[in-house]
Amino acid sequence: VGLMNTQFAIQNGTIYVLEVNPRASRTVPFVSKAIGQPLAKIAAKVMSGLSLAEQGVSPPERRPYYSVKESVFPFIKFP
């Protein structure tokens, strides 16, 4: 029980799992902000035995926008 960071790739219509990290990452605050729910706090309470229903957590409503996390590479540091 807890948060996981999963990375996928799609090639020719086939989905590949590249990596699964069983821990919270820098992505968790981003997703929390995108959906308007404190995921780390919710997950910690689940791990202590409090169910999602007991916390009053329900699926987030569909937003009228998409949230995208982009990679920023430090190319200026490379010759």
CYANA upper distance limits for C-alpha pairs under 8 A (distance plus 0.5 A):
  1 VAL  CA     43 ALA  CA      8.33
  1 VAL  CA     46 VAL  CA      8.00
  1 VAL  CA     47 MET  CA      6.72
  2 GLY  CA     22 PRO  CA      7.96
  2 GLY  CA     23 ARG  CA      7.77
  2 GLY  CA     43 ALA  CA      6.03
  2 GLY  CA     44 ALA  CA      7.92
  2 GLY  CA     46 VAL  CA      8.15
  2 GLY  CA     47 MET  CA      7.20
  3 LEU  CA     22 PRO  CA      6.90
  3 LEU  CA     23 ARG  CA      6.13
  3 LEU  CA     24 ALA  CA      5.96
  3 LEU  CA     40 ALA  CA      8.15
  3 LEU  CA     43 ALA  CA      7.22
  4 MET  CA     20 VAL  CA      7.13
  4 MET  CA     21 ASN  CA      5.96
  4 MET  CA     22 PRO  CA      4.98
  4 MET  CA     23 ARG  CA      5.74
  4 MET  CA     24 ALA  CA      6.63
  5 ASN  CA     19 GLU  CA      8.44
  5 ASN  CA     20 VAL  CA      6.14
  5 ASN  CA     21 ASN  CA      5.57
  5 ASN  CA     22 PRO  CA      7.13
  5 ASN  CA     23 ARG  CA      7.35
  5 ASN  CA     24 ALA  CA      7.34
  5 ASN  CA     25 SER  CA      7.28
  5 ASN  CA     27 THR  CA      7.98
  6 THR  CA     17 VAL  CA      7.85
  6 THR  CA     18 LEU  CA      8.13
  6 THR  CA     19 GLU  CA      6.23
  6 THR  CA     20 VAL  CA      4.91
  6 THR  CA     21 ASN  CA      6.96
  7 GLN  CA     17 VAL  CA      6.60
  7 GLN  CA     18 LEU  CA      5.90
  7 GLN  CA     19 GLU  CA      5.69
  7 GLN  CA     20 VAL  CA      6.96
  8 PHE  CA     15 ILE  CA      7.28
  8 PHE  CA     16 TYR  CA      6.09
  8 PHE  CA     17 VAL  CA      5.11
  8 PHE  CA     18 LEU  CA      5.89
  8 PHE  CA     19 GLU  CA      7.78
  9 ALA  CA     15 ILE  CA      6.35
  9 ALA  CA     16 TYR  CA      5.67
  9 ALA  CA     17 VAL  CA      7.01
  9 ALA  CA     18 LEU  CA      7.22
 10 ILE  CA     14 THR  CA      5.97
 10 ILE  CA     15 ILE  CA      5.03
 10 ILE  CA     16 TYR  CA      6.59
 11 GLN  CA     15 ILE  CA      7.18
 11 GLN  CA     16 TYR  CA      8.37
 24 ALA  CA     28 VAL  CA      6.61
 24 ALA  CA     40 ALA  CA      8.00
 26 ARG  CA     30 PHE  CA      7.68
 27 THR  CA     31 VAL  CA      6.70
 28 VAL  CA     32 SER  CA      6.51
 28 VAL  CA     39 LEU  CA      7.32
 28 VAL  CA     40 ALA  CA      7.60
 29 PRO  CA     33 LYS  CA      6.65
 29 PRO  CA     38 PRO  CA      8.34
 29 PRO  CA     39 LEU  CA      8.19
 29 PRO  CA     40 ALA  CA      8.46
 30 PHE  CA     34 ALA  CA      6.69
 30 PHE  CA     69 LYS  CA      8.21
 31 VAL  CA     35 ILE  CA      6.64
 31 VAL  CA     39 LEU  CA      8.41
 32 SER  CA     36 GLY  CA      6.09
 32 SER  CA     37 GLN  CA      5.61
 32 SER  CA     38 PRO  CA      5.76
 32 SER  CA     39 LEU  CA      6.09
 33 LYS  CA     37 GLN  CA      7.37
 33 LYS  CA     38 PRO  CA      8.20
 34 ALA  CA     67 SER  CA      6.68
 35 ILE  CA     60 PRO  CA      6.71
 35 ILE  CA     63 ARG  CA      8.43
 36 GLY  CA     60 PRO  CA      8.18
 37 GLN  CA     60 PRO  CA      8.35
 38 PRO  CA     42 ILE  CA      6.71
 39 LEU  CA     43 ALA  CA      6.44
 40 ALA  CA     44 ALA  CA      6.60
 41 LYS  CA     45 LYS  CA      6.86
 42 ILE  CA     46 VAL  CA      6.80
 42 ILE  CA     52 LEU  CA      8.12
 42 ILE  CA     55 GLN  CA      8.23
 43 ALA  CA     47 MET  CA      6.67
 44 ALA  CA     48 SER  CA      6.85
 45 LYS  CA     49 GLY  CA      6.99
 45 LYS  CA     50 LEU  CA      5.93
 45 LYS  CA     51 SER  CA      8.13
 46 VAL  CA     50 LEU  CA      5.27
 46 VAL  CA     51 SER  CA      5.94
 46 VAL  CA     52 LEU  CA      7.27
 50 LEU  CA     54 GLU  CA      6.64
 50 LEU  CA     55 GLN  CA      7.37
 51 SER  CA     55 GLN  CA      6.86
 52 LEU  CA     56 GLY  CA      6.75
 52 LEU  CA     57 VAL  CA      5.68
 52 LEU  CA     58 SER  CA      7.96
 53 ALA  CA     57 VAL  CA      6.34
 53 ALA  CA     58 SER  CA      7.93
 74 PRO  CA     78 PHE  CA      8.02
